[in-house]
Amino acid sequence: MRRARLSTRCFDTKSVLLPSPVPAITDIINATKFELHHCQPSCRHHQSLSSGYSHHETQAELLHAYVIKNGSLQNLAISNYLLNLYVKKCQNLYHAHQLFNEILTRDIRTWTILISGFAQYEDFKMVLYLFRKMQSEGICPNHFTLSSVFKCCSTLCELRNGKAIHGWILTNEIGLDVILVNSVLDLYVKCGALDYAKRLFKSVEEIDTVSWNIMISAYLHIGDVERALDLFHGLNSKDVTSWNTIIDGLMKNGFERTSLELLYKMLESGHMFNAVTFSIALNLVSCLSLLELGKQIHGQVLRLVLHNNGFIRNSLLGMYCKCGKMEEASMTLRTIPVRISCDDSLADVVSWSSMISGYVRNGEYEIAFQTFRFMVNEHVVVDKFTLTSIVSACASKGILELGMQVHAHIQKIGHKVDAHLYSSLIDMYAKCGSLNDAIKIFKQINDLNVVLWTSMISGFGLHGQGHEAIELFECMMNEGIIPNEITFIGVLIACNHAGLLEEGCKYFELMQKVYGIKPDFEHYTCMVDLYGRSGRLNEAKEFIQENGISHVSAVLKSFLSSCRLHKNVEMGNWASERLLKLEQSDAGSYILLSNMYSTDHRWEEAANVRSSMQQRKANKLPGLSWIQLKNQVHNFN
């Protein structure tokens, strides 16, 4: 790309934002320091106690008053210095904006200081407003201004504005330095305009490692792993961010083993792990359930004193929870301060949420409930993820009273309607037998999405109201909501519980032919159960064989249950032979077969199955019941 300097009506792009203090500025600063030093002690003490009041802010306000008093405010060098003091040192954009409005004649540096300040504190709409206003006043932006504006456009996905600014740069033959190139690349990538990003990446001469990292991340985001790896291997000067990007991206695309190999290669190449690398590595080993490797990484984290990093701690928690090591996870959680207010670290709040989610995932519901009560009593911030986990636990155990208390807590703290949280509430009420409450919540939500529709459809199905579930499903499609694979599971279960075989077959076909959803084992299991409950065992067997799912234990168990229901021992034997080869130590398979023989009064065969079960040490876990009394959850066998 041809390079050219900015047009004559623009300021030199190499000019720095802050001028060196001229004598007039030095005199004014010294004068204000003198005033601040001789300020009454009681006054200074009072100021230090004021919320958020800093030495820099005091100095800036004194300087501001001084320049107004001696008439120096319209000296651009002085006003720009003061404006930068408000933005950078005081972090007070309100006073900075007020000062900006007081400056009658503003140059590019004045505009850039304020625009950069709003960009830094992510008030992106204000950045775009100021940029348009600057253009209307005939001020030409420099590279610093443009970089801030591109950042805003990429965050707000303002592709149209971003392309217009890029076009203006090309039209005016303004040379793109590497920082500006990266800003434009980031804009196109975040706005999904990968073709523009590719074109720019290939056309410019001056690119750096950051440019390569942006493109690698872009290809990983769209799932083009092969192209991302080609770029990564073609990058000569890889930095830690390059390694982090490719390892994390491969993991998120389902290439965990390749990701792990690259993690080892990163170590071999001599690159030191940073906090982000450790967090990614812990997430990776949790995906692969590599507990021992996770412990080794934890040891390195402790040696480098990084265990207090909130994001690393969350990754440690997630790793131990997913590996079923709740005691180790609990020890990690103990390093967090008990009281976490709204102003405290988001990472600490997420840690508590991860812990409760881990307890629920591992079936330790009672401890999850105790931890949640502790959080509420100690006024620890409870986020929507924690609430969703607790509501799901109530649904799993059928504890309606506690679920209602959590619902009341959600309303009390004023949580906004969140699809997953309110979906879990609908699911909880339905599973706890209070379908009317589930319907009430569903009707109160104005902006329904597929998650909420699916929960309500599943709720109707759970209560045997198949026709209502189908009616709701049809209504959802009429509203233009596209069902997903989980929606179809809910519909098939509803058809199953209501014995609607014809409708079930219709929607199973619709799922594949119209919506292009490939069935997984849950869809197949629903269909086999639907055929079986209807007494169509031959068709169920044909369905299993035609779809090549005779190796799926859930399908065979469903078929075996239907054989027991209809006392068809011959079909049951066909299923049990395959099932016991798949799961020789699963007690449920033996019990299903034994019960089938018992139903047909074939006591000897039933006894043989029980004996075989004992020989193979396939022990049945005792049942567990839960009851809530006086705000305490009790369990018993």
Backbone torsions as a table, in degrees:
resi	resn	phi	psi	omega
1	MET	NA	135.8	-178.1
2	ARG	-72.0	136.8	-179.5
3	ARG	-99.6	145.6	175.3
4	ALA	-150.9	156.0	176.9
5	ARG	-78.1	163.6	176.6
6	LEU	-61.2	151.9	179.5
7	SER	-61.7	161.6	-170.6
8	THR	-61.9	-24.1	-178.8
9	ARG	-83.7	1.7	178.2
10	CYS	-103.2	155.6	175.6
11	PHE	-77.3	158.3	178.3
12	ASP	-60.6	127.0	-177.1
13	THR	-68.9	-17.8	-179.9
14	LYS	-81.4	-9.8	-177.7
15	SER	-64.4	138.3	-178.8
16	VAL	-80.1	161.2	-177.7
17	LEU	-71.1	-34.9	-176.9
18	LEU	-110.7	122.4	176.7
19	PRO	-72.9	155.2	173.1
20	SER	-65.5	139.1	-176.2
21	PRO	-59.0	120.9	174.8
22	VAL	-80.3	164.7	-177.1
23	PRO	-51.4	-38.4	-178.7
24	ALA	-61.6	-40.8	179.7
25	ILE	-67.0	-44.2	-179.7
26	THR	-58.2	-44.5	179.4
27	ASP	-61.0	-43.2	-178.2
28	ILE	-66.3	-43.1	179.9
29	ILE	-61.8	-45.0	179.0
30	ASN	-61.6	-38.0	179.5
31	ALA	-64.8	-42.4	-178.8
32	THR	-70.6	-34.1	175.8
33	LYS	-62.7	-40.2	178.8
34	PHE	-61.9	-45.1	179.6
35	GLU	-63.0	-41.9	-179.2
36	LEU	-64.8	-39.9	-178.9
37	HIS	-64.7	-38.4	-177.1
38	HIS	-94.1	10.0	175.6
39	CYS	-62.2	146.8	-178.9
40	GLN	-56.5	133.6	-178.7
41	PRO	-54.3	-42.0	-178.5
42	SER	-62.6	-37.5	179.4
43	CYS	-64.9	-45.3	-179.1
44	ARG	-66.1	-36.1	179.5
45	HIS	-65.8	-41.9	179.4
46	HIS	-62.2	-40.2	-179.2
47	GLN	-66.3	-37.5	-178.1
48	SER	-67.5	-24.7	178.6
49	LEU	-83.2	-17.0	-178.3
50	SER	-64.2	141.0	-177.5
51	SER	-62.2	123.1	176.0
52	GLY	72.3	7.1	-176.8
53	TYR	-85.8	124.1	-174.7
54	SER	-119.0	167.1	175.8
55	HIS	-59.6	-42.0	180.0
56	HIS	-61.9	-39.9	-178.9
57	GLU	-67.6	-40.1	177.3
58	THR	-61.3	-46.2	-179.8
59	GLN	-62.5	-41.5	-179.3
60	ALA	-64.3	-42.6	-178.6
61	GLU	-67.9	-38.8	177.0
62	LEU	-65.1	-42.1	178.2
63	LEU	-62.7	-42.7	179.6
64	HIS	-60.1	-46.6	179.9
65	ALA	-63.2	-39.2	-176.9
66	TYR	-65.5	-44.0	-177.1
67	VAL	-70.8	-30.5	174.6
68	ILE	-66.6	-41.7	-176.9
69	LYS	-63.9	-42.2	-176.9
70	ASN	-96.4	7.5	174.0
71	GLY	74.8	25.8	-177.3
72	SER	-97.2	3.0	-173.1
73	LEU	-62.1	-32.9	-177.5
74	GLN	-83.6	2.7	170.6
75	ASN	-77.4	111.9	-172.2
76	LEU	-59.2	-37.7	179.6
77	ALA	-60.6	-42.5	-179.3
78	ILE	-70.5	-48.6	-176.8
79	SER	-64.6	-37.1	177.1
80	ASN	-66.6	-38.6	177.2
81	TYR	-61.4	-46.5	-179.3
82	LEU	-65.4	-40.9	178.6
83	LEU	-61.1	-43.4	178.3
84	ASN	-64.8	-34.6	178.0
85	LEU	-63.0	-43.9	177.8
86	TYR	-63.2	-41.3	-175.3
87	VAL	-75.7	-52.5	-171.6
88	LYS	-83.4	-48.1	-174.4
89	LYS	-84.5	-46.7	-175.5
90	CYS	-85.8	-21.7	-176.2
91	GLN	53.7	39.5	-177.9
92	ASN	-116.5	89.9	-176.5
93	LEU	-73.1	-24.0	178.5
94	TYR	-64.2	-51.1	178.6
95	HIS	-66.6	-35.0	178.7
96	ALA	-62.4	-43.6	-179.3
97	HIS	-66.8	-38.2	176.6
98	GLN	-61.0	-46.1	178.8
99	LEU	-62.0	-43.5	179.3
100	PHE	-54.4	-42.5	180.0
101	ASN	-69.2	-23.1	179.4
102	GLU	-79.9	-19.8	-178.5
103	ILE	-80.8	118.3	-174.0
104	LEU	-77.7	-43.0	-179.5
105	THR	-113.4	110.7	-174.6
106	ARG	-110.2	141.1	175.7
107	ASP	-106.7	-177.6	-177.1
108	ILE	-60.0	-34.0	179.5
109	ARG	-66.6	-37.9	178.3
110	THR	-60.6	-50.0	-179.8
111	TRP	-62.8	-42.4	-175.4
112	THR	-67.3	-38.0	177.9
113	ILE	-58.5	-48.1	-177.2
114	LEU	-70.7	-43.2	179.4
115	ILE	-61.6	-44.2	178.7
116	SER	-62.7	-37.3	178.8
117	GLY	-63.0	-48.0	178.9
118	PHE	-65.9	-34.2	177.1
119	ALA	-66.2	-41.1	-179.8
120	GLN	-61.6	-37.3	-178.6
121	TYR	-98.9	17.4	167.7
122	GLU	61.6	32.4	169.9
123	ASP	-94.3	75.3	-168.1
124	PHE	-70.5	-32.6	179.1
125	LYS	-65.2	-36.8	177.2
126	MET	-66.6	-37.0	178.2
127	VAL	-59.6	-48.2	-179.0
128	LEU	-65.7	-36.4	177.5
129	TYR	-62.6	-47.5	-179.7
130	LEU	-64.7	-37.6	-179.8
131	PHE	-63.8	-43.7	178.3
132	ARG	-64.2	-40.6	-179.9
133	LYS	-64.9	-39.8	178.4
134	MET	-61.4	-43.9	178.6
135	GLN	-63.3	-39.9	-178.9
136	SER	-65.2	-23.6	178.6
137	GLU	-91.3	5.9	174.9
138	GLY	79.5	17.0	178.2
139	ILE	-89.5	128.7	-179.0
140	CYS	-88.0	126.9	-178.4
141	PRO	-69.7	153.1	172.9
142	ASN	-105.1	-175.3	-175.7
143	HIS	-62.7	-35.6	-179.8
144	PHE	-66.3	-43.2	179.0
145	THR	-62.2	-48.1	-177.1
146	LEU	-62.1	-38.8	179.2
147	SER	-61.4	-43.2	178.2
148	SER	-64.1	-41.1	-178.1
149	VAL	-68.4	-40.5	177.6
150	PHE	-63.0	-37.4	177.3
151	LYS	-59.5	-43.1	179.4
152	CYS	-65.8	-44.1	-179.6
153	CYS	-61.0	-40.2	-179.7
154	SER	-68.5	-38.9	179.9
155	THR	-67.9	-39.5	-178.9
156	LEU	-88.6	2.3	-175.8
157	CYS	54.0	40.6	177.6
158	GLU	-87.4	69.6	-176.0
159	LEU	-63.6	-40.9	-177.3
160	ARG	-60.8	-47.5	178.5
161	ASN	-64.0	-42.4	-179.6
162	GLY	-61.4	-43.4	178.2
163	LYS	-64.3	-38.0	179.6
164	ALA	-63.2	-42.1	-180.0
165	ILE	-67.6	-42.0	177.2
166	HIS	-60.9	-41.4	177.5
167	GLY	-62.6	-39.0	177.6
168	TRP	-62.9	-39.8	178.4
169	ILE	-61.7	-45.7	-179.3
170	LEU	-66.5	-41.3	-179.5
171	THR	-61.6	-40.0	-178.5
172	ASN	-87.2	5.8	177.1
173	GLU	53.9	43.9	178.1
174	ILE	-86.8	127.6	179.9
175	GLY	-68.1	134.3	178.4
176	LEU	-90.9	116.8	171.7
177	ASP	-81.3	173.1	-171.5
178	VAL	-64.4	-33.4	179.3
179	ILE	-66.0	-42.0	179.6
180	LEU	-70.0	-37.7	175.9
181	VAL	-57.6	-46.4	-179.2
182	ASN	-65.0	-35.6	177.4
183	SER	-63.9	-42.4	180.0
184	VAL	-69.8	-41.7	176.7
185	LEU	-57.8	-46.6	-179.7
186	ASP	-60.2	-40.2	177.9
187	LEU	-59.0	-52.4	-176.3
188	TYR	-64.4	-39.1	-179.3
189	VAL	-66.4	-48.4	-177.4
190	LYS	-68.2	-25.4	178.6
191	CYS	-91.5	5.0	176.7
192	GLY	77.0	13.4	179.8
193	ALA	-95.9	66.9	-173.2
194	LEU	-66.5	-32.1	179.4
195	ASP	-61.1	-41.5	177.4
196	TYR	-65.0	-39.9	179.7
197	ALA	-63.7	-43.4	178.8
198	LYS	-60.0	-45.7	-178.0
199	ARG	-60.9	-44.6	-179.8
200	LEU	-66.3	-42.7	-178.5
201	PHE	-59.9	-39.0	-178.8
202	LYS	-78.5	-27.0	-171.4
203	SER	-87.7	-26.0	-176.0
204	VAL	-88.9	149.4	-179.8
205	GLU	-89.1	-36.0	-173.2
206	GLU	-96.1	94.7	174.5
207	ILE	-128.7	157.9	-179.8
208	ASP	-129.0	-171.3	-178.3
209	THR	-60.3	-35.5	178.6
210	VAL	-60.3	-40.7	178.9
211	SER	-59.9	-46.2	178.8
212	TRP	-62.6	-42.7	-179.5
213	ASN	-61.3	-39.5	178.8
214	ILE	-61.3	-44.0	-177.9
215	MET	-71.0	-38.4	176.7
216	ILE	-60.2	-46.3	178.9
217	SER	-61.5	-37.9	-179.4
218	ALA	-63.5	-45.3	179.8
219	TYR	-66.5	-38.0	177.6
220	LEU	-64.7	-36.6	-178.5
221	HIS	-62.9	-35.2	179.9
222	ILE	-93.0	5.2	176.0
223	GLY	83.6	10.1	178.3
224	ASP	-86.9	75.8	-174.9
225	VAL	-65.6	-38.9	-177.9
226	GLU	-61.0	-46.6	-179.9
227	ARG	-66.5	-38.1	179.1
228	ALA	-63.0	-42.2	179.1
229	LEU	-66.6	-38.1	177.4
230	ASP	-60.2	-45.9	178.7
231	LEU	-63.2	-43.3	-178.1
232	PHE	-61.8	-46.5	-179.7
233	HIS	-69.0	-24.8	178.2
234	GLY	-82.5	-7.3	-180.0
235	LEU	-85.1	116.1	-176.6
236	ASN	-75.5	-43.2	-175.9
237	SER	-103.5	75.2	179.6
238	LYS	-73.9	136.3	172.5
239	ASP	-110.8	-178.7	-177.6
240	VAL	-60.1	-37.8	179.8
241	THR	-63.1	-36.9	178.0
242	SER	-60.3	-47.9	179.3
243	TRP	-64.1	-44.9	179.8
244	ASN	-59.4	-42.4	-177.6
245	THR	-62.3	-48.3	-176.0
246	ILE	-71.2	-40.1	-179.2
247	ILE	-65.7	-46.5	180.0
248	ASP	-66.0	-42.2	-179.0
249	GLY	-64.6	-41.6	177.8
250	LEU	-63.5	-41.2	178.6
251	MET	-60.7	-46.0	-178.2
252	LYS	-68.2	-21.8	177.6
253	ASN	-92.4	7.1	176.0
254	GLY	88.9	9.8	179.2
255	PHE	-102.2	61.7	-173.4
256	GLU	-65.1	-40.1	-178.2
257	ARG	-66.0	-42.8	176.6
258	THR	-62.6	-39.4	178.3
259	SER	-61.6	-41.7	179.3
260	LEU	-66.0	-40.0	177.7
261	GLU	-59.8	-42.4	179.4
262	LEU	-68.5	-31.0	176.9
263	LEU	-62.6	-41.9	176.9
264	TYR	-67.0	-38.8	178.7
265	LYS	-65.4	-33.6	177.4
266	MET	-62.4	-42.1	177.3
267	LEU	-63.2	-44.8	-178.9
268	GLU	-63.2	-31.1	-178.2
269	SER	-76.1	-7.2	177.0
270	GLY	90.6	4.8	178.1
271	HIS	-76.6	133.1	178.1
272	MET	-80.8	139.7	175.6
273	PHE	-70.3	138.7	168.4
274	ASN	-105.2	-175.1	-176.4
275	ALA	-60.0	-38.0	-179.8
276	VAL	-65.5	-41.3	179.7
277	THR	-61.2	-45.4	179.2
278	PHE	-60.8	-41.9	179.6
279	SER	-62.6	-44.3	178.5
280	ILE	-63.9	-44.0	-178.5
281	ALA	-60.6	-41.3	179.3
282	LEU	-67.5	-39.4	176.2
283	ASN	-63.7	-36.8	-179.4
284	LEU	-66.6	-47.7	-178.8
285	VAL	-67.6	-28.0	176.5
286	SER	-70.4	-35.5	175.9
287	CYS	-62.5	-37.6	-177.4
288	LEU	-92.8	-0.1	-178.7
289	SER	54.8	40.7	179.4
290	LEU	-95.4	79.2	-173.2
291	LEU	-61.3	-44.8	-177.0
292	GLU	-63.0	-42.0	177.0
293	LEU	-64.5	-38.1	177.2
294	GLY	-60.7	-39.9	178.2
295	LYS	-66.2	-37.4	177.7
296	GLN	-64.0	-42.4	178.1
297	ILE	-64.7	-39.4	177.1
298	HIS	-59.1	-40.5	177.9
299	GLY	-61.2	-42.4	177.3
300	GLN	-63.5	-39.7	178.7
301	VAL	-60.5	-42.6	179.5
302	LEU	-66.4	-41.0	-179.8
303	ARG	-62.9	-35.9	-178.6
304	LEU	-90.2	5.3	178.7
305	VAL	54.0	47.0	177.6
306	LEU	-107.3	4.7	-174.0
307	HIS	-68.7	-16.5	178.0
308	ASN	-87.3	-4.6	174.5
309	ASN	-67.7	123.1	-173.6
310	GLY	-58.0	-40.5	-176.0
311	PHE	-74.3	-35.8	175.3
312	ILE	-65.9	-42.1	179.2
313	ARG	-60.3	-41.0	178.0
314	ASN	-64.2	-37.9	177.8
315	SER	-66.9	-38.3	175.5
316	LEU	-62.2	-46.0	178.1
317	LEU	-58.4	-48.0	-179.7
318	GLY	-60.6	-40.4	-179.0
319	MET	-64.2	-48.4	-179.2
320	TYR	-66.6	-38.9	179.2
321	CYS	-63.8	-45.3	-178.2
322	LYS	-68.3	-26.4	177.6
323	CYS	-89.2	3.9	176.6
324	GLY	76.4	14.6	-179.1
325	LYS	-99.9	77.5	-173.4
326	MET	-73.3	-26.3	179.0
327	GLU	-66.8	-44.0	177.4
328	GLU	-64.6	-38.6	177.7
329	ALA	-63.6	-40.8	179.9
330	SER	-63.6	-38.9	178.2
331	MET	-64.3	-37.4	177.5
332	THR	-65.5	-39.1	-178.4
333	LEU	-65.9	-29.1	-175.9
334	ARG	-65.9	-13.6	179.3
335	THR	-79.6	-7.7	-178.1
336	ILE	-88.8	139.0	174.5
337	PRO	-58.4	143.3	-177.2
338	VAL	-63.8	-50.1	-175.3
339	ARG	-87.9	116.9	177.6
340	ILE	-121.5	112.2	-179.6
341	SER	-87.9	178.2	-180.0
342	CYS	-63.2	-23.3	-177.4
343	ASP	-88.3	-7.9	-176.8
344	ASP	-80.2	174.6	-173.7
345	SER	-58.2	133.8	175.3
346	LEU	-61.5	-34.9	-178.8
347	ALA	-60.2	-36.9	179.5
348	ASP	-67.3	-40.0	177.3
349	VAL	-63.1	-42.6	179.9
350	VAL	-63.4	-33.7	179.0
351	SER	-60.6	-46.9	177.5
352	TRP	-61.7	-42.7	179.8
353	SER	-61.7	-42.9	179.7
354	SER	-62.4	-38.0	-178.4
355	MET	-65.4	-47.5	179.8
356	ILE	-64.6	-41.7	177.3
357	SER	-59.6	-38.9	178.2
358	GLY	-64.6	-43.6	177.3
359	TYR	-59.8	-44.3	-178.9
360	VAL	-65.3	-44.1	-179.0
361	ARG	-61.4	-34.9	-178.4
362	ASN	-92.8	10.0	175.2
363	GLY	76.8	11.1	179.6
364	GLU	-92.6	67.2	-172.1
365	TYR	-66.2	-39.9	-176.6
366	GLU	-61.3	-43.2	179.1
367	ILE	-67.5	-35.5	177.0
368	ALA	-61.3	-43.0	179.1
369	PHE	-64.9	-41.8	179.9
370	GLN	-63.4	-43.2	179.6
371	THR	-63.5	-40.2	179.3
372	PHE	-64.0	-43.6	178.9
373	ARG	-62.5	-39.6	178.2
374	PHE	-60.8	-44.9	179.5
375	MET	-59.8	-44.9	-178.8
376	VAL	-65.9	-44.7	-178.4
377	ASN	-65.4	-34.2	-178.8
378	GLU	-91.6	7.6	177.7
379	HIS	59.9	32.8	173.0
380	VAL	-74.1	138.6	179.9
381	VAL	-60.0	127.8	178.6
382	VAL	-107.8	114.3	-178.0
383	ASP	-91.4	176.7	-174.9
384	LYS	-66.2	-27.4	-179.9
385	PHE	-70.6	-40.5	176.2
386	THR	-61.6	-47.2	-178.7
387	LEU	-62.2	-40.8	179.2
388	THR	-62.5	-41.6	179.4
389	SER	-63.6	-43.6	-178.3
390	ILE	-67.5	-42.7	178.3
391	VAL	-62.5	-39.9	177.8
392	SER	-63.5	-37.5	177.2
393	ALA	-64.2	-42.5	177.4
394	CYS	-61.0	-39.2	179.1
395	ALA	-65.9	-42.8	-178.3
396	SER	-63.7	-35.0	-177.0
397	LYS	-100.7	-1.9	177.5
398	GLY	66.3	32.6	-178.3
399	ILE	-95.9	89.4	-173.7
400	LEU	-67.2	-43.6	-174.8
401	GLU	-60.7	-45.9	178.7
402	LEU	-65.5	-39.0	177.5
403	GLY	-60.6	-39.0	178.1
404	MET	-67.5	-36.1	177.5
405	GLN	-65.0	-41.3	178.3
406	VAL	-64.7	-40.7	177.4
407	HIS	-60.1	-43.3	178.2
408	ALA	-62.9	-38.4	178.7
409	HIS	-64.7	-39.6	178.3
410	ILE	-60.7	-43.8	179.8
411	GLN	-68.4	-36.2	-178.2
412	LYS	-65.7	-43.9	-177.5
413	ILE	-83.6	-3.7	171.9
414	GLY	72.4	38.7	177.2
415	HIS	-65.2	135.9	175.9
416	LYS	-67.0	157.7	179.5
417	VAL	-64.1	117.9	177.7
418	ASP	-118.1	131.7	-173.3
419	ALA	-56.3	-46.7	-175.6
420	HIS	-72.3	-38.2	179.1
421	LEU	-66.1	-48.6	-178.4
422	TYR	-72.8	-26.8	172.8
423	SER	-64.9	-40.8	178.5
424	SER	-67.2	-33.1	176.0
425	LEU	-65.7	-45.4	177.4
426	ILE	-59.5	-44.6	179.5
427	ASP	-62.6	-42.0	-179.4
428	MET	-63.1	-48.8	-179.4
429	TYR	-62.7	-39.7	179.8
430	ALA	-65.1	-45.7	-178.4
431	LYS	-70.5	-25.0	178.8
432	CYS	-90.1	7.3	174.1
433	GLY	89.1	3.9	-178.4
434	SER	-106.1	70.8	-175.7
435	LEU	-64.2	-34.5	-179.5
436	ASN	-61.5	-38.5	177.5
437	ASP	-66.6	-37.4	177.8
438	ALA	-63.0	-43.5	179.2
439	ILE	-63.7	-39.3	-179.0
440	LYS	-61.1	-45.4	178.8
441	ILE	-63.1	-45.1	-178.4
442	PHE	-58.1	-42.1	-177.8
443	LYS	-73.1	-21.5	-178.7
444	GLN	-78.6	-16.8	-175.3
445	ILE	-89.7	125.4	-177.9
446	ASN	-80.8	-45.5	-174.7
447	ASP	-98.8	84.8	-177.1
448	LEU	-83.8	135.0	174.7
449	ASN	-118.0	-178.0	-173.5
450	VAL	-62.1	-31.8	-179.8
451	VAL	-64.0	-45.0	-178.7
452	LEU	-70.4	-41.9	176.0
453	TRP	-59.2	-44.1	-178.2
454	THR	-61.4	-42.6	180.0
455	SER	-61.8	-42.0	-178.6
456	MET	-70.3	-39.1	176.4
457	ILE	-60.8	-44.7	179.0
458	SER	-63.9	-37.0	178.2
459	GLY	-61.5	-45.4	176.8
460	PHE	-61.6	-43.4	-179.7
461	GLY	-61.5	-40.5	-179.9
462	LEU	-61.0	-32.4	-179.0
463	HIS	-93.2	13.4	176.4
464	GLY	75.0	11.1	-179.1
465	GLN	-94.8	68.0	-175.4
466	GLY	-62.7	-40.7	-179.0
467	HIS	-64.0	-40.2	178.3
468	GLU	-65.1	-39.3	179.0
469	ALA	-62.9	-44.0	179.8
470	ILE	-65.8	-40.9	178.5
471	GLU	-60.6	-42.0	178.8
472	LEU	-66.6	-39.0	178.6
473	PHE	-62.6	-43.5	178.0
474	GLU	-63.8	-39.3	178.0
475	CYS	-62.8	-41.0	178.8
476	MET	-60.8	-45.3	179.8
477	MET	-66.1	-36.5	177.1
478	ASN	-64.9	-27.9	177.9
479	GLU	-78.6	-3.6	178.8
480	GLY	86.7	10.0	177.8
481	ILE	-82.9	126.8	-178.7
482	ILE	-86.8	120.6	179.9
483	PRO	-69.5	151.5	175.4
484	ASN	-110.6	-174.7	-175.8
485	GLU	-63.4	-32.0	-179.8
486	ILE	-72.2	-35.1	176.3
487	THR	-58.7	-43.6	-178.4
488	PHE	-69.0	-30.6	173.9
489	ILE	-61.8	-45.0	178.2
490	GLY	-60.1	-42.1	179.9
491	VAL	-65.6	-44.3	-178.9
492	LEU	-66.7	-37.3	176.4
493	ILE	-64.6	-40.7	178.3
494	ALA	-61.4	-45.0	177.2
495	CYS	-62.3	-37.8	-179.4
496	ASN	-63.0	-51.7	-176.8
497	HIS	-66.1	-27.8	-179.5
498	ALA	-96.3	-0.3	178.9
499	GLY	69.7	30.4	-177.4
500	LEU	-94.7	76.4	-175.0
501	LEU	-64.7	-47.1	-177.3
502	GLU	-60.3	-44.3	179.5
503	GLU	-66.0	-39.2	178.9
504	GLY	-60.5	-44.9	178.2
505	CYS	-62.9	-38.5	-179.8
506	LYS	-62.0	-45.9	-176.8
507	TYR	-75.5	-28.9	175.7
508	PHE	-63.8	-40.2	177.9
509	GLU	-71.1	-41.0	178.7
510	LEU	-59.0	-42.0	-179.1
511	MET	-56.4	-42.2	-176.1
512	GLN	-82.7	-47.6	-171.6
513	LYS	-79.8	-36.5	-176.6
514	VAL	-92.4	-44.2	-173.9
515	TYR	-101.8	-3.9	174.6
516	GLY	64.2	28.8	-179.8
517	ILE	-93.7	123.7	179.3
518	LYS	-81.0	127.2	-177.8
519	PRO	-64.6	143.0	171.0
520	ASP	-110.8	-172.5	-171.6
521	PHE	-62.9	-27.5	179.7
522	GLU	-69.5	-40.7	176.8
523	HIS	-64.3	-43.5	179.5
524	TYR	-63.1	-42.5	-179.8
525	THR	-61.6	-41.7	177.7
526	CYS	-59.5	-43.7	-178.4
527	MET	-67.7	-41.6	177.9
528	VAL	-63.3	-42.4	178.6
529	ASP	-64.7	-37.9	179.9
530	LEU	-64.9	-45.4	175.5
531	TYR	-62.8	-44.1	-176.4
532	GLY	-64.5	-46.0	-179.9
533	ARG	-63.1	-30.0	179.5
534	SER	-81.1	-0.5	179.2
535	GLY	82.0	9.7	-178.2
536	ARG	-94.5	65.2	-173.7
537	LEU	-68.0	-37.4	178.6
538	ASN	-62.6	-42.4	178.6
539	GLU	-67.2	-35.0	177.3
540	ALA	-63.9	-43.0	179.6
541	LYS	-64.8	-43.0	177.6
542	GLU	-61.4	-40.5	179.0
543	PHE	-61.4	-41.6	179.1
544	ILE	-63.1	-45.7	-176.9
545	GLN	-70.6	-40.7	-178.8
546	GLU	-64.6	-34.7	-177.2
547	ASN	-94.6	2.7	176.4
548	GLY	60.5	44.2	-176.0
549	ILE	-118.6	23.9	-179.6
550	SER	-74.2	-3.7	177.9
551	HIS	-98.0	-0.4	-177.6
552	VAL	-93.1	114.2	-173.6
553	SER	-62.1	-38.4	-179.1
554	ALA	-62.0	-37.9	178.6
555	VAL	-65.7	-45.5	-178.9
556	LEU	-66.4	-37.5	177.4
557	LYS	-64.0	-42.0	178.1
558	SER	-61.8	-44.0	179.8
559	PHE	-64.9	-40.9	179.6
560	LEU	-64.1	-38.2	177.1
561	SER	-62.3	-40.1	178.4
562	SER	-67.3	-36.7	177.3
563	CYS	-63.0	-40.3	177.1
564	ARG	-64.8	-43.4	-178.4
565	LEU	-59.7	-40.0	-176.8
566	HIS	-101.8	10.3	174.8
567	LYS	54.7	43.8	178.0
568	ASN	-106.3	88.3	-174.4
569	VAL	-66.8	-37.0	-178.1
570	GLU	-60.2	-48.5	177.3
571	MET	-64.4	-37.4	179.8
572	GLY	-62.9	-39.6	178.3
573	ASN	-64.2	-38.8	178.2
574	TRP	-59.2	-43.2	-179.0
575	ALA	-73.0	-41.2	-174.8
576	SER	-67.0	-35.4	178.1
577	GLU	-57.4	-45.0	-179.5
578	ARG	-72.9	-37.5	-176.7
579	LEU	-67.6	-43.5	-177.6
580	LEU	-71.0	-22.9	173.5
581	LYS	-72.0	-34.2	-179.5
582	LEU	-76.1	-40.9	-173.2
583	GLU	-134.2	79.4	-176.6
584	GLN	-70.0	-24.1	-177.0
585	SER	-109.5	14.1	179.1
586	ASP	-90.4	115.3	-176.5
587	ALA	-63.2	-34.6	-177.2
588	GLY	-58.8	-37.7	-179.1
589	SER	-65.5	-42.9	179.1
590	TYR	-65.2	-41.7	-178.0
591	ILE	-65.1	-40.8	177.3
592	LEU	-59.3	-46.1	-178.7
593	LEU	-67.1	-43.3	178.9
594	SER	-61.2	-43.4	179.7
595	ASN	-64.9	-34.5	178.0
596	MET	-64.2	-44.3	178.3
597	TYR	-64.6	-40.7	-179.3
598	SER	-63.8	-39.8	179.2
599	THR	-61.3	-32.3	-179.8
600	ASP	-94.0	11.7	178.9
601	HIS	60.5	30.6	176.5
602	ARG	-100.1	75.8	-169.5
603	TRP	-66.2	-36.6	-177.3
604	GLU	-64.6	-45.5	178.5
605	GLU	-63.7	-37.2	178.6
606	ALA	-62.9	-41.7	179.6
607	ALA	-66.0	-38.7	179.0
608	ASN	-62.5	-40.0	178.8
609	VAL	-64.0	-43.0	179.3
610	ARG	-63.5	-39.4	179.2
611	SER	-65.2	-43.6	178.1
612	SER	-62.0	-35.7	178.8
613	MET	-63.6	-41.4	179.7
614	GLN	-69.3	-39.9	-179.7
615	GLN	-61.7	-37.2	-178.9
616	ARG	-89.5	6.2	176.8
617	LYS	54.8	40.6	175.8
618	ALA	-89.6	82.5	-173.7
619	ASN	-83.2	137.3	177.3
620	LYS	-84.2	129.6	177.4
621	LEU	-72.0	137.1	-179.8
622	PRO	-65.1	146.6	177.9
623	GLY	-68.9	153.2	-178.1
624	LEU	-130.8	128.9	177.6
625	SER	-112.4	151.3	-178.0
626	TRP	-124.6	143.5	175.1
627	ILE	-145.4	144.2	179.1
628	GLN	-109.3	122.1	177.5
629	LEU	-131.5	125.4	176.9
630	LYS	50.0	52.8	176.9
631	ASN	62.7	18.2	175.9
632	GLN	-121.7	135.0	178.0
633	VAL	-95.5	124.1	-179.7
634	HIS	-116.2	145.0	175.7
635	ASN	-126.7	153.0	179.0
636	PHE	-154.2	155.4	-179.4
637	ASN	-80.1	NA	NA
